[in-house]
Amino acid sequence: MSPVVVLEGRGLHRFYRRGDTEVPALRDVTVWVGAGELVAVVGPSGSGKSTLLGLLAAMDNPDGGSVWVDGERLSHRPPAEQARLRGRYIGVLTQTSGLIDHLSVLGNVRLAESFRPRRSDSPDAGELLAAVRLGHRIHARPATLSGGETARAGLAVALAGGPRVLLADEPTAEVSRDEEAALLELVRSARPAGSAALIVTHSTAVADIADRVVTLRDGRIT
């Protein structure tokens, strides 16, 4: 029995202009992630992975095709509506933390939580930080965190409020191999039951733990 589709990009095309030349970044890409799944998107640099993530997170709109989250169209809507839907359904984790310097770790998570109606089955900010092994660092400022702690704090921010889907762009690029293994285990264990995750990565370790692997090359799924 196939899982319920949480996030789907249908027939996505994206082109960029370089002078008078139109350069294809994505060409007819269809990708989906189901409830409870972890999908890895892999491919060489320039294959369109980050472009795809930007479209799925509604940070950009496709030139063709559409993006749907939990049955609602996310693409080609007014920016305020896209922000509302992204805040409600999607947590985004990048290789740069995005943490706000003047807030504590706990303050960062609580701020992210305030933008999303918290699901009844999701932990509160303190419980979430304990789950990502930062219970002893809740009052620390981002500048005092190690690389691994920063990555885990970013994961807590992305999971605040219990999003339906986690989108991650090279989340383990700046951490050691041991820290990568710990972070990936937390991606599996700390996100709410039934939530989906899609990770764009060069890492074989991410691909190894994924339920499915999607390979992009030259803007197409191979």
Residue pairs with C-beta under 8 A, 6 or more apart in sequence:
2 34
3 34
3 35
3 36
3 37
4 34
4 35
5 32
5 33
5 34
5 35
6 33
6 34
6 35
6 69
6 70
6 164
6 165
6 195
6 196
7 32
7 33
7 56
7 67
7 68
7 69
7 70
7 90
7 164
7 165
7 167
7 196
7 198
8 30
8 31
8 32
8 33
8 67
8 68
8 69
9 29
9 30
9 31
9 32
9 52
9 55
9 56
9 62
9 65
9 66
9 67
9 68
10 30
10 65
10 66
10 67
10 68
11 28
11 29
11 30
11 64
11 65
11 66
12 26
12 28
12 29
12 30
12 31
12 52
12 55
12 62
12 64
12 65
12 66
12 67
13 24
13 26
13 27
13 28
13 29
13 62
13 63
13 64
13 65
14 24
14 25
14 26
14 48
14 51
14 55
14 60
14 62
14 63
14 219
15 22
15 23
15 24
15 25
15 63
16 22
16 23
16 25
17 23
24 219
25 48
25 51
25 219
26 48
26 51
26 52
26 55
26 62
26 219
26 220
27 218
27 219
27 220
28 64
28 65
28 220
29 48
29 52
29 65
29 216
29 219
29 220
29 221
30 65
30 221
31 39
31 41
31 52
31 56
31 198
31 214
31 221
33 39
33 165
33 196
33 197
33 198
34 196
35 194
35 195
35 196
36 193
36 194
36 195
36 196
37 196
37 197
37 211
37 212
38 187
38 188
38 196
38 197
38 198
38 199
38 209
38 210
38 211
39 196
39 197
39 198
39 199
39 210
39 211
39 212
39 213
39 214
40 198
40 199
40 200
40 201
40 206
40 207
40 210
40 212
40 213
40 214
41 49
41 52
41 53
41 198
41 199
41 200
41 201
41 213
41 214
41 215
41 216
42 49
42 201
42 202
42 206
42 207
42 213
42 214
42 215
42 216
43 49
43 215
43 216
43 217
44 217
45 202
47 216
47 217
47 218
47 219
48 216
48 218
48 219
49 169
49 200
49 216
50 169
50 200
51 60
51 219
52 200
52 216
53 167
53 169
53 198
53 200
54 60
55 61
55 62
55 67
55 75
56 67
56 167
56 198
57 86
57 90
57 92
57 167
58 67
58 74
58 75
58 77
58 82
58 83
58 85
58 86
58 90
61 75
61 76
62 75
62 76
65 75
66 73
66 75
66 76
67 73
67 74
67 75
68 74
69 85
69 89
69 90
69 164
69 165
70 89
70 164
72 85
74 82
74 85
74 86
75 82
77 85
86 92
87 115
87 116
88 116
88 117
89 163
89 164
89 165
90 163
90 164
90 165
90 166
90 167
91 157
91 158
91 159
91 160
91 163
91 165
91 166
91 167
92 158
92 166
92 167
92 168
92 169
93 154
93 155
93 157
93 158
93 166
93 167
93 168
93 169
93 171
94 154
94 168
94 169
94 170
94 171
95 169
95 170
95 171
95 172
95 173
95 174
97 142
97 150
97 151
97 153
97 154
98 154
98 157
99 105
99 108
99 142
99 150
99 153
99 154
99 157
100 107
100 108
100 111
100 142
101 141
101 142
101 143
102 141
103 111
103 141
103 142
104 138
104 139
104 140
104 141
105 129
105 134
105 137
105 138
105 139
105 140
105 141
105 142
105 145
105 153
105 156
106 125
106 126
106 129
106 138
106 139
108 142
108 153
108 156
108 157
109 125
109 128
109 129
109 153
109 156
109 157
109 160
110 125
110 160
112 157
112 158
112 160
112 161
113 124
113 125
113 160
113 161
115 161
116 160
116 161
116 162
116 163
117 161
118 124
118 161
118 162
119 161
119 162
119 192
121 162
121 192
121 193
122 128
122 159
122 161
122 162
122 192
123 130
123 131
123 162
125 156
125 160
126 135
126 138
128 156
128 159
128 160
128 190
129 135
129 137
129 138
129 153
129 156
131 156
131 186
131 189
131 190
132 152
132 153
132 155
132 156
132 186
132 190
133 152
133 182
133 186
134 149
134 152
134 153
134 156
137 145
137 149
137 153
140 149
142 150
142 153
145 153
147 174
147 175
147 176
147 179
148 175
148 176
148 179
148 182
148 183
150 174
151 171
151 172
151 174
151 175
151 179
151 183
152 182
152 183
152 186
154 171
155 171
155 183
155 186
155 187
155 190
156 190
158 166
158 168
159 166
159 190
159 191
159 192
162 192
162 195
163 192
163 195
164 195
164 196
165 195
165 196
165 197
165 198
166 187
166 191
166 195
166 196
166 197
166 198
167 197
167 198
167 199
168 187
168 197
168 198
168 199
168 200
168 201
169 200
170 200
170 201
170 202
170 203
171 183
171 187
171 199
171 201
172 179
172 180
172 183
172 184
172 201
172 203
172 205
172 206
173 202
173 203
175 183
177 205
180 203
180 205
181 205
184 205
184 206
184 209
187 197
187 199
188 209
191 197
199 206
199 210
201 207
207 213
214 221
215 221
215 222
216 222
